[in-house]
């Protein structure tokens, strides 16, 4: 099957679009989209900031001795970080699915890699799809977090090297 035929099949109009039923419209849908975008922003920011801070806080509560790091505190910190990160990631995936439904986007069922054609023609079409709004929000929050870290590290983090005078 040639790449052009696959492209035409992927872009073929659905029954809903042929009848004039496009993506959902109205103030309720717009308000729902704004709410889902705001919620995805909050979850994305907490994925990078709130989750790690919460895990460090839990680790500090497990730590008993001052000045000596215990493996229980390290284990609690890492364990809580893993659990919180996975939970926030799954919540972000659910929000993304709801956002796709709110804008009327059909999401393809994921296909296992061993069932995909080896020619790569369908893969080339999938790569060209634009980022969703939730994916753009996550990319923006990561860029802001990296930029804020760089500003802090280079301009505000005053540290002395060990053994320095």
Residue, then its C-alpha position, 0 to 999 in steps of 0.5 A: x500500500x503506497x504512502x498516498x493511499x494511507x494518507x488518503x485513508x487517514x484523512x478521509x472524512x468521517x460520517x459525523x464530519x460529512x453531515x456537518x457535525x464538527x467538533x463540539x461548540x458552545x460556551x459550556x464546551x469552551x468553559x470545559x476546555x479551559x478548565x481541563x487546560x487549567x487542570x492539566x497545567x496544575x498537574x504538570x507543574x506539580x509533576x515537576x515541583x509538588x511531587x518532588x517537594x512532597x517526597x522530600x517532606x515525607x523523607x524528612x518526617x521519616x528521618x530520625x537523627x539530625x546530621x545522619x542520613x538514614x536509608x529509611x528516609x532515602x527509601x521513603x523519599x524515592x518510593x513516594x516520588x515514584x508513586x506520586x509521579x506515576x499517579x500524576x502522570x496517569x491523571x495527566x493522561x486522563x485529563x488529556x483523554x477528556x480534553x480530546x473528547x471535549x474538542x472532538x478529536x478521535x484518538x487512535x487505539x495504540x498499536x503494539x510495535x510488533x504489529x506495525x508494518x516495517x515499511x514505516x510509511x504509517x509511522x511517518x504520518x503519525x509523526x507529523x500530527x501536531x501536538x495536543x493542547x495538553x502536550x503543549x502545556x506540558x512542554x511549556x511547563x518543562x521549559x519554564x522549570x528548566x529556565x527557572x532552574x538555570x536562572x537560580x543556579x547561575x545567578x542566585x545559588x551562592x555556594x563555596x567549594x569544599x576546602x576553599x578559603 
